[in-house]
Amino acid sequence: MQNLFLPAEGKPLRLISLIYRAAPSSLILKNHFMSRYPSPRNFCILSSISAIVGVVLLATSFLINPGPPPGATLTQLVEFGRENFKTILWGGWLQAVAPVFIVLFAFALVYLSGATGRLVGWMTFFGASILMTVSLVEITFYLCALFPEPPTTGPMSLDLIYSVQHLYFIVAAPAFFIPLGIVMIGSQVLPRILGILAIVLGLAFAILGAATLLIQVLPMSITALAGVQALWWLASAIILIVRAKQVPLPTAG
């Protein structure tokens, strides 16, 4: 019997060509995609690690940069800035970089939910851009407060920081968490309860933003509540790692 795969006959090349032409194009594209990009499991794990890194960086920034004492005089503010110059700079750097990792995780959740082409997915992206803008503006005034001249730079920068902090509760957190929660409720990526909690968090922040609008300087008891969202990110990241094998990559946005 003649061997179909003998090189001398030139048949292997013809056979491979026939198989390649007969194979569905979708299968070829799928194999090409999977050979160049992470598997669904690795994608989930890497995205979750991004969120965990962001939470750790954010917590560290608050620990090393507690801020000046309330009611400090101009002289005390200048002295505080001089003594804590390096920690303020590093704390500002951490606080600027940390949200990038968290937003990356949020985008991954939207992608895994297949909501990148839906309005609620776009609203999540919009909310993330607001959150990043508010965060970076606040950090800018942290850095500005360190300039010793003119002497009024520090107090003016602190007043602007206090003003920007209102924006987190008024619009940044609600615009980010509410649409992300809706995305999570309509998908199987995370438990439904996490989607509900995200919406509750967004509504709670919005209510606090309206209730504290007449308070020029938010007390520590209010600003500390912003740290509650870190627990949501941490819980979501851990759960996604556990469920990584069960979450497929979407076939369409």
MODELLER restraints for C-alpha pairs under 7 A, 6 or more apart:
rsr = mdl.restraints
at = mdl.atoms
rsr.add(forms.Gaussian(group=physical.xy_distance, feature=features.Distance(at['CA:4:A'], at['CA:11:A']), mean=6.35, stdev=0.5))
rsr.add(forms.Gaussian(group=physical.xy_distance, feature=features.Distance(at['CA:5:A'], at['CA:11:A']), mean=6.11, stdev=0.5))
rsr.add(forms.Gaussian(group=physical.xy_distance, feature=features.Distance(at['CA:5:A'], at['CA:12:A']), mean=5.28, stdev=0.5))
rsr.add(forms.Gaussian(group=physical.xy_distance, feature=features.Distance(at['CA:40:A'], at['CA:247:A']), mean=6.70, stdev=0.5))
rsr.add(forms.Gaussian(group=physical.xy_distance, feature=features.Distance(at['CA:40:A'], at['CA:248:A']), mean=5.56, stdev=0.5))
rsr.add(forms.Gaussian(group=physical.xy_distance, feature=features.Distance(at['CA:40:A'], at['CA:249:A']), mean=5.50, stdev=0.5))
rsr.add(forms.Gaussian(group=physical.xy_distance, feature=features.Distance(at['CA:41:A'], at['CA:244:A']), mean=4.73, stdev=0.5))
rsr.add(forms.Gaussian(group=physical.xy_distance, feature=features.Distance(at['CA:41:A'], at['CA:245:A']), mean=5.25, stdev=0.5))
rsr.add(forms.Gaussian(group=physical.xy_distance, feature=features.Distance(at['CA:44:A'], at['CA:240:A']), mean=6.38, stdev=0.5))
rsr.add(forms.Gaussian(group=physical.xy_distance, feature=features.Distance(at['CA:44:A'], at['CA:241:A']), mean=6.30, stdev=0.5))
rsr.add(forms.Gaussian(group=physical.xy_distance, feature=features.Distance(at['CA:44:A'], at['CA:244:A']), mean=5.51, stdev=0.5))
rsr.add(forms.Gaussian(group=physical.xy_distance, feature=features.Distance(at['CA:45:A'], at['CA:241:A']), mean=5.21, stdev=0.5))
rsr.add(forms.Gaussian(group=physical.xy_distance, feature=features.Distance(at['CA:45:A'], at['CA:244:A']), mean=6.63, stdev=0.5))
rsr.add(forms.Gaussian(group=physical.xy_distance, feature=features.Distance(at['CA:47:A'], at['CA:105:A']), mean=5.17, stdev=0.5))
rsr.add(forms.Gaussian(group=physical.xy_distance, feature=features.Distance(at['CA:47:A'], at['CA:108:A']), mean=6.44, stdev=0.5))
rsr.add(forms.Gaussian(group=physical.xy_distance, feature=features.Distance(at['CA:48:A'], at['CA:105:A']), mean=6.36, stdev=0.5))
rsr.add(forms.Gaussian(group=physical.xy_distance, feature=features.Distance(at['CA:48:A'], at['CA:237:A']), mean=4.40, stdev=0.5))
rsr.add(forms.Gaussian(group=physical.xy_distance, feature=features.Distance(at['CA:48:A'], at['CA:238:A']), mean=6.87, stdev=0.5))
rsr.add(forms.Gaussian(group=physical.xy_distance, feature=features.Distance(at['CA:48:A'], at['CA:240:A']), mean=6.64, stdev=0.5))
rsr.add(forms.Gaussian(group=physical.xy_distance, feature=features.Distance(at['CA:48:A'], at['CA:241:A']), mean=6.46, stdev=0.5))
rsr.add(forms.Gaussian(group=physical.xy_distance, feature=features.Distance(at['CA:50:A'], at['CA:101:A']), mean=5.08, stdev=0.5))
rsr.add(forms.Gaussian(group=physical.xy_distance, feature=features.Distance(at['CA:50:A'], at['CA:102:A']), mean=6.55, stdev=0.5))
rsr.add(forms.Gaussian(group=physical.xy_distance, feature=features.Distance(at['CA:50:A'], at['CA:105:A']), mean=6.17, stdev=0.5))
rsr.add(forms.Gaussian(group=physical.xy_distance, feature=features.Distance(at['CA:51:A'], at['CA:101:A']), mean=5.64, stdev=0.5))
rsr.add(forms.Gaussian(group=physical.xy_distance, feature=features.Distance(at['CA:51:A'], at['CA:102:A']), mean=4.66, stdev=0.5))
rsr.add(forms.Gaussian(group=physical.xy_distance, feature=features.Distance(at['CA:51:A'], at['CA:105:A']), mean=5.49, stdev=0.5))
rsr.add(forms.Gaussian(group=physical.xy_distance, feature=features.Distance(at['CA:51:A'], at['CA:233:A']), mean=6.46, stdev=0.5))
rsr.add(forms.Gaussian(group=physical.xy_distance, feature=features.Distance(at['CA:51:A'], at['CA:234:A']), mean=6.90, stdev=0.5))
rsr.add(forms.Gaussian(group=physical.xy_distance, feature=features.Distance(at['CA:51:A'], at['CA:237:A']), mean=6.26, stdev=0.5))
rsr.add(forms.Gaussian(group=physical.xy_distance, feature=features.Distance(at['CA:52:A'], at['CA:234:A']), mean=5.98, stdev=0.5))
rsr.add(forms.Gaussian(group=physical.xy_distance, feature=features.Distance(at['CA:52:A'], at['CA:237:A']), mean=6.73, stdev=0.5))
rsr.add(forms.Gaussian(group=physical.xy_distance, feature=features.Distance(at['CA:53:A'], at['CA:101:A']), mean=6.84, stdev=0.5))
rsr.add(forms.Gaussian(group=physical.xy_distance, feature=features.Distance(at['CA:54:A'], at['CA:98:A']), mean=4.31, stdev=0.5))
rsr.add(forms.Gaussian(group=physical.xy_distance, feature=features.Distance(at['CA:54:A'], at['CA:99:A']), mean=6.16, stdev=0.5))
rsr.add(forms.Gaussian(group=physical.xy_distance, feature=features.Distance(at['CA:54:A'], at['CA:101:A']), mean=4.91, stdev=0.5))
rsr.add(forms.Gaussian(group=physical.xy_distance, feature=features.Distance(at['CA:54:A'], at['CA:102:A']), mean=5.33, stdev=0.5))
rsr.add(forms.Gaussian(group=physical.xy_distance, feature=features.Distance(at['CA:55:A'], at['CA:98:A']), mean=6.80, stdev=0.5))
rsr.add(forms.Gaussian(group=physical.xy_distance, feature=features.Distance(at['CA:55:A'], at['CA:230:A']), mean=5.97, stdev=0.5))
rsr.add(forms.Gaussian(group=physical.xy_distance, feature=features.Distance(at['CA:57:A'], at['CA:94:A']), mean=5.68, stdev=0.5))
rsr.add(forms.Gaussian(group=physical.xy_distance, feature=features.Distance(at['CA:57:A'], at['CA:98:A']), mean=5.39, stdev=0.5))
rsr.add(forms.Gaussian(group=physical.xy_distance, feature=features.Distance(at['CA:58:A'], at['CA:94:A']), mean=6.30, stdev=0.5))
rsr.add(forms.Gaussian(group=physical.xy_distance, feature=features.Distance(at['CA:58:A'], at['CA:95:A']), mean=5.49, stdev=0.5))
rsr.add(forms.Gaussian(group=physical.xy_distance, feature=features.Distance(at['CA:58:A'], at['CA:98:A']), mean=5.41, stdev=0.5))
rsr.add(forms.Gaussian(group=physical.xy_distance, feature=features.Distance(at['CA:61:A'], at['CA:91:A']), mean=4.30, stdev=0.5))
rsr.add(forms.Gaussian(group=physical.xy_distance, feature=features.Distance(at['CA:61:A'], at['CA:92:A']), mean=6.91, stdev=0.5))
rsr.add(forms.Gaussian(group=physical.xy_distance, feature=features.Distance(at['CA:61:A'], at['CA:94:A']), mean=5.40, stdev=0.5))
rsr.add(forms.Gaussian(group=physical.xy_distance, feature=features.Distance(at['CA:61:A'], at['CA:95:A']), mean=5.67, stdev=0.5))
rsr.add(forms.Gaussian(group=physical.xy_distance, feature=features.Distance(at['CA:62:A'], at['CA:91:A']), mean=6.88, stdev=0.5))
rsr.add(forms.Gaussian(group=physical.xy_distance, feature=features.Distance(at['CA:64:A'], at['CA:87:A']), mean=6.05, stdev=0.5))
rsr.add(forms.Gaussian(group=physical.xy_distance, feature=features.Distance(at['CA:64:A'], at['CA:91:A']), mean=6.15, stdev=0.5))
rsr.add(forms.Gaussian(group=physical.xy_distance, feature=features.Distance(at['CA:65:A'], at['CA:87:A']), mean=6.06, stdev=0.5))
rsr.add(forms.Gaussian(group=physical.xy_distance, feature=features.Distance(at['CA:65:A'], at['CA:88:A']), mean=5.53, stdev=0.5))
rsr.add(forms.Gaussian(group=physical.xy_distance, feature=features.Distance(at['CA:65:A'], at['CA:91:A']), mean=5.39, stdev=0.5))
rsr.add(forms.Gaussian(group=physical.xy_distance, feature=features.Distance(at['CA:68:A'], at['CA:77:A']), mean=6.81, stdev=0.5))
rsr.add(forms.Gaussian(group=physical.xy_distance, feature=features.Distance(at['CA:68:A'], at['CA:80:A']), mean=6.58, stdev=0.5))
rsr.add(forms.Gaussian(group=physical.xy_distance, feature=features.Distance(at['CA:77:A'], at['CA:154:A']), mean=6.99, stdev=0.5))
rsr.add(forms.Gaussian(group=physical.xy_distance, feature=features.Distance(at['CA:78:A'], at['CA:148:A']), mean=6.99, stdev=0.5))
rsr.add(forms.Gaussian(group=physical.xy_distance, feature=features.Distance(at['CA:81:A'], at['CA:146:A']), mean=5.82, stdev=0.5))
rsr.add(forms.Gaussian(group=physical.xy_distance, feature=features.Distance(at['CA:89:A'], at['CA:143:A']), mean=6.76, stdev=0.5))
rsr.add(forms.Gaussian(group=physical.xy_distance, feature=features.Distance(at['CA:92:A'], at['CA:139:A']), mean=5.61, stdev=0.5))
rsr.add(forms.Gaussian(group=physical.xy_distance, feature=features.Distance(at['CA:92:A'], at['CA:142:A']), mean=6.79, stdev=0.5))
rsr.add(forms.Gaussian(group=physical.xy_distance, feature=features.Distance(at['CA:96:A'], at['CA:135:A']), mean=6.57, stdev=0.5))
rsr.add(forms.Gaussian(group=physical.xy_distance, feature=features.Distance(at['CA:96:A'], at['CA:136:A']), mean=5.94, stdev=0.5))
rsr.add(forms.Gaussian(group=physical.xy_distance, feature=features.Distance(at['CA:96:A'], at['CA:139:A']), mean=6.58, stdev=0.5))
rsr.add(forms.Gaussian(group=physical.xy_distance, feature=features.Distance(at['CA:99:A'], at['CA:132:A']), mean=6.78, stdev=0.5))
rsr.add(forms.Gaussian(group=physical.xy_distance, feature=features.Distance(at['CA:103:A'], at['CA:128:A']), mean=6.37, stdev=0.5))
rsr.add(forms.Gaussian(group=physical.xy_distance, feature=features.Distance(at['CA:110:A'], at['CA:116:A']), mean=6.03, stdev=0.5))
rsr.add(forms.Gaussian(group=physical.xy_distance, feature=features.Distance(at['CA:110:A'], at['CA:121:A']), mean=6.14, stdev=0.5))
rsr.add(forms.Gaussian(group=physical.xy_distance, feature=features.Distance(at['CA:110:A'], at['CA:183:A']), mean=6.76, stdev=0.5))
rsr.add(forms.Gaussian(group=physical.xy_distance, feature=features.Distance(at['CA:111:A'], at['CA:253:A']), mean=6.93, stdev=0.5))
rsr.add(forms.Gaussian(group=physical.xy_distance, feature=features.Distance(at['CA:112:A'], at['CA:189:A']), mean=6.81, stdev=0.5))
rsr.add(forms.Gaussian(group=physical.xy_distance, feature=features.Distance(at['CA:112:A'], at['CA:249:A']), mean=5.87, stdev=0.5))
rsr.add(forms.Gaussian(group=physical.xy_distance, feature=features.Distance(at['CA:112:A'], at['CA:250:A']), mean=5.91, stdev=0.5))
rsr.add(forms.Gaussian(group=physical.xy_distance, feature=features.Distance(at['CA:113:A'], at['CA:183:A']), mean=6.99, stdev=0.5))
rsr.add(forms.Gaussian(group=physical.xy_distance, feature=features.Distance(at['CA:113:A'], at['CA:187:A']), mean=5.46, stdev=0.5))
rsr.add(forms.Gaussian(group=physical.xy_distance, feature=features.Distance(at['CA:113:A'], at['CA:189:A']), mean=6.30, stdev=0.5))
rsr.add(forms.Gaussian(group=physical.xy_distance, feature=features.Distance(at['CA:114:A'], at['CA:250:A']), mean=5.61, stdev=0.5))
rsr.add(forms.Gaussian(group=physical.xy_distance, feature=features.Distance(at['CA:114:A'], at['CA:252:A']), mean=6.34, stdev=0.5))
rsr.add(forms.Gaussian(group=physical.xy_distance, feature=features.Distance(at['CA:114:A'], at['CA:253:A']), mean=4.66, stdev=0.5))
rsr.add(forms.Gaussian(group=physical.xy_distance, feature=features.Distance(at['CA:115:A'], at['CA:121:A']), mean=5.05, stdev=0.5))
rsr.add(forms.Gaussian(group=physical.xy_distance, feature=features.Distance(at['CA:115:A'], at['CA:183:A']), mean=6.94, stdev=0.5))
rsr.add(forms.Gaussian(group=physical.xy_distance, feature=features.Distance(at['CA:115:A'], at['CA:253:A']), mean=5.76, stdev=0.5))
rsr.add(forms.Gaussian(group=physical.xy_distance, feature=features.Distance(at['CA:116:A'], at['CA:122:A']), mean=6.67, stdev=0.5))
rsr.add(forms.Gaussian(group=physical.xy_distance, feature=features.Distance(at['CA:116:A'], at['CA:253:A']), mean=5.00, stdev=0.5))
rsr.add(forms.Gaussian(group=physical.xy_distance, feature=features.Distance(at['CA:117:A'], at['CA:253:A']), mean=5.18, stdev=0.5))
rsr.add(forms.Gaussian(group=physical.xy_distance, feature=features.Distance(at['CA:120:A'], at['CA:179:A']), mean=5.52, stdev=0.5))
rsr.add(forms.Gaussian(group=physical.xy_distance, feature=features.Distance(at['CA:120:A'], at['CA:183:A']), mean=6.61, stdev=0.5))
rsr.add(forms.Gaussian(group=physical.xy_distance, feature=features.Distance(at['CA:121:A'], at['CA:183:A']), mean=6.89, stdev=0.5))
rsr.add(forms.Gaussian(group=physical.xy_distance, feature=features.Distance(at['CA:123:A'], at['CA:179:A']), mean=6.13, stdev=0.5))
rsr.add(forms.Gaussian(group=physical.xy_distance, feature=features.Distance(at['CA:124:A'], at['CA:176:A']), mean=5.45, stdev=0.5))
rsr.add(forms.Gaussian(group=physical.xy_distance, feature=features.Distance(at['CA:124:A'], at['CA:179:A']), mean=5.34, stdev=0.5))
rsr.add(forms.Gaussian(group=physical.xy_distance, feature=features.Distance(at['CA:124:A'], at['CA:180:A']), mean=5.55, stdev=0.5))
rsr.add(forms.Gaussian(group=physical.xy_distance, feature=features.Distance(at['CA:127:A'], at['CA:172:A']), mean=6.31, stdev=0.5))
rsr.add(forms.Gaussian(group=physical.xy_distance, feature=features.Distance(at['CA:127:A'], at['CA:175:A']), mean=4.51, stdev=0.5))
rsr.add(forms.Gaussian(group=physical.xy_distance, feature=features.Distance(at['CA:127:A'], at['CA:176:A']), mean=4.03, stdev=0.5))
rsr.add(forms.Gaussian(group=physical.xy_distance, feature=features.Distance(at['CA:128:A'], at['CA:176:A']), mean=5.53, stdev=0.5))
rsr.add(forms.Gaussian(group=physical.xy_distance, feature=features.Distance(at['CA:130:A'], at['CA:172:A']), mean=5.46, stdev=0.5))
rsr.add(forms.Gaussian(group=physical.xy_distance, feature=features.Distance(at['CA:131:A'], at['CA:172:A']), mean=4.72, stdev=0.5))
rsr.add(forms.Gaussian(group=physical.xy_distance, feature=features.Distance(at['CA:131:A'], at['CA:173:A']), mean=6.68, stdev=0.5))
rsr.add(forms.Gaussian(group=physical.xy_distance, feature=features.Distance(at['CA:134:A'], at['CA:164:A']), mean=6.79, stdev=0.5))
rsr.add(forms.Gaussian(group=physical.xy_distance, feature=features.Distance(at['CA:134:A'], at['CA:167:A']), mean=6.92, stdev=0.5))
rsr.add(forms.Gaussian(group=physical.xy_distance, feature=features.Distance(at['CA:134:A'], at['CA:168:A']), mean=6.80, stdev=0.5))
rsr.add(forms.Gaussian(group=physical.xy_distance, feature=features.Distance(at['CA:138:A'], at['CA:161:A']), mean=5.53, stdev=0.5))
rsr.add(forms.Gaussian(group=physical.xy_distance, feature=features.Distance(at['CA:138:A'], at['CA:164:A']), mean=6.17, stdev=0.5))
rsr.add(forms.Gaussian(group=physical.xy_distance, feature=features.Distance(at['CA:141:A'], at['CA:157:A']), mean=5.26, stdev=0.5))
rsr.add(forms.Gaussian(group=physical.xy_distance, feature=features.Distance(at['CA:141:A'], at['CA:160:A']), mean=6.94, stdev=0.5))
rsr.add(forms.Gaussian(group=physical.xy_distance, feature=features.Distance(at['CA:141:A'], at['CA:161:A']), mean=6.20, stdev=0.5))
rsr.add(forms.Gaussian(group=physical.xy_distance, feature=features.Distance(at['CA:144:A'], at['CA:157:A']), mean=6.43, stdev=0.5))
rsr.add(forms.Gaussian(group=physical.xy_distance, feature=features.Distance(at['CA:145:A'], at['CA:153:A']), mean=5.91, stdev=0.5))
rsr.add(forms.Gaussian(group=physical.xy_distance, feature=features.Distance(at['CA:145:A'], at['CA:154:A']), mean=4.19, stdev=0.5))
rsr.add(forms.Gaussian(group=physical.xy_distance, feature=features.Distance(at['CA:145:A'], at['CA:157:A']), mean=5.20, stdev=0.5))
rsr.add(forms.Gaussian(group=physical.xy_distance, feature=features.Distance(at['CA:145:A'], at['CA:158:A']), mean=6.92, stdev=0.5))
rsr.add(forms.Gaussian(group=physical.xy_distance, feature=features.Distance(at['CA:146:A'], at['CA:154:A']), mean=6.58, stdev=0.5))
rsr.add(forms.Gaussian(group=physical.xy_distance, feature=features.Distance(at['CA:147:A'], at['CA:153:A']), mean=6.72, stdev=0.5))
rsr.add(forms.Gaussian(group=physical.xy_distance, feature=features.Distance(at['CA:162:A'], at['CA:217:A']), mean=5.58, stdev=0.5))
rsr.add(forms.Gaussian(group=physical.xy_distance, feature=features.Distance(at['CA:166:A'], at['CA:209:A']), mean=6.46, stdev=0.5))
rsr.add(forms.Gaussian(group=physical.xy_distance, feature=features.Distance(at['CA:169:A'], at['CA:205:A']), mean=4.91, stdev=0.5))
rsr.add(forms.Gaussian(group=physical.xy_distance, feature=features.Distance(at['CA:169:A'], at['CA:206:A']), mean=5.63, stdev=0.5))
rsr.add(forms.Gaussian(group=physical.xy_distance, feature=features.Distance(at['CA:169:A'], at['CA:208:A']), mean=6.39, stdev=0.5))
rsr.add(forms.Gaussian(group=physical.xy_distance, feature=features.Distance(at['CA:169:A'], at['CA:209:A']), mean=4.48, stdev=0.5))
rsr.add(forms.Gaussian(group=physical.xy_distance, feature=features.Distance(at['CA:170:A'], at['CA:205:A']), mean=7.00, stdev=0.5))
rsr.add(forms.Gaussian(group=physical.xy_distance, feature=features.Distance(at['CA:170:A'], at['CA:206:A']), mean=5.27, stdev=0.5))
rsr.add(forms.Gaussian(group=physical.xy_distance, feature=features.Distance(at['CA:170:A'], at['CA:209:A']), mean=4.32, stdev=0.5))
rsr.add(forms.Gaussian(group=physical.xy_distance, feature=features.Distance(at['CA:170:A'], at['CA:210:A']), mean=6.54, stdev=0.5))
rsr.add(forms.Gaussian(group=physical.xy_distance, feature=features.Distance(at['CA:171:A'], at['CA:206:A']), mean=6.84, stdev=0.5))
rsr.add(forms.Gaussian(group=physical.xy_distance, feature=features.Distance(at['CA:173:A'], at['CA:202:A']), mean=5.93, stdev=0.5))
rsr.add(forms.Gaussian(group=physical.xy_distance, feature=features.Distance(at['CA:173:A'], at['CA:205:A']), mean=6.50, stdev=0.5))
rsr.add(forms.Gaussian(group=physical.xy_distance, feature=features.Distance(at['CA:174:A'], at['CA:202:A']), mean=4.00, stdev=0.5))
rsr.add(forms.Gaussian(group=physical.xy_distance, feature=features.Distance(at['CA:174:A'], at['CA:203:A']), mean=6.18, stdev=0.5))
rsr.add(forms.Gaussian(group=physical.xy_distance, feature=features.Distance(at['CA:174:A'], at['CA:205:A']), mean=6.15, stdev=0.5))
rsr.add(forms.Gaussian(group=physical.xy_distance, feature=features.Distance(at['CA:174:A'], at['CA:206:A']), mean=5.75, stdev=0.5))
rsr.add(forms.Gaussian(group=physical.xy_distance, feature=features.Distance(at['CA:177:A'], at['CA:198:A']), mean=5.37, stdev=0.5))
rsr.add(forms.Gaussian(group=physical.xy_distance, feature=features.Distance(at['CA:177:A'], at['CA:199:A']), mean=6.01, stdev=0.5))
rsr.add(forms.Gaussian(group=physical.xy_distance, feature=features.Distance(at['CA:177:A'], at['CA:201:A']), mean=6.90, stdev=0.5))
rsr.add(forms.Gaussian(group=physical.xy_distance, feature=features.Distance(at['CA:177:A'], at['CA:202:A']), mean=5.02, stdev=0.5))
rsr.add(forms.Gaussian(group=physical.xy_distance, feature=features.Distance(at['CA:178:A'], at['CA:198:A']), mean=6.22, stdev=0.5))
rsr.add(forms.Gaussian(group=physical.xy_distance, feature=features.Distance(at['CA:178:A'], at['CA:199:A']), mean=4.45, stdev=0.5))
rsr.add(forms.Gaussian(group=physical.xy_distance, feature=features.Distance(at['CA:178:A'], at['CA:202:A']), mean=5.20, stdev=0.5))
rsr.add(forms.Gaussian(group=physical.xy_distance, feature=features.Distance(at['CA:181:A'], at['CA:195:A']), mean=4.00, stdev=0.5))
rsr.add(forms.Gaussian(group=physical.xy_distance, feature=features.Distance(at['CA:181:A'], at['CA:196:A']), mean=6.08, stdev=0.5))
rsr.add(forms.Gaussian(group=physical.xy_distance, feature=features.Distance(at['CA:181:A'], at['CA:198:A']), mean=4.77, stdev=0.5))
rsr.add(forms.Gaussian(group=physical.xy_distance, feature=features.Distance(at['CA:181:A'], at['CA:199:A']), mean=5.11, stdev=0.5))
rsr.add(forms.Gaussian(group=physical.xy_distance, feature=features.Distance(at['CA:182:A'], at['CA:195:A']), mean=6.25, stdev=0.5))
rsr.add(forms.Gaussian(group=physical.xy_distance, feature=features.Distance(at['CA:184:A'], at['CA:190:A']), mean=6.43, stdev=0.5))
rsr.add(forms.Gaussian(group=physical.xy_distance, feature=features.Distance(at['CA:184:A'], at['CA:192:A']), mean=6.56, stdev=0.5))
rsr.add(forms.Gaussian(group=physical.xy_distance, feature=features.Distance(at['CA:184:A'], at['CA:195:A']), mean=4.72, stdev=0.5))
rsr.add(forms.Gaussian(group=physical.xy_distance, feature=features.Distance(at['CA:185:A'], at['CA:192:A']), mean=5.01, stdev=0.5))
rsr.add(forms.Gaussian(group=physical.xy_distance, feature=features.Distance(at['CA:185:A'], at['CA:195:A']), mean=4.94, stdev=0.5))
rsr.add(forms.Gaussian(group=physical.xy_distance, feature=features.Distance(at['CA:185:A'], at['CA:196:A']), mean=6.87, stdev=0.5))
rsr.add(forms.Gaussian(group=physical.xy_distance, feature=features.Distance(at['CA:189:A'], at['CA:247:A']), mean=6.17, stdev=0.5))
rsr.add(forms.Gaussian(group=physical.xy_distance, feature=features.Distance(at['CA:190:A'], at['CA:240:A']), mean=6.67, stdev=0.5))
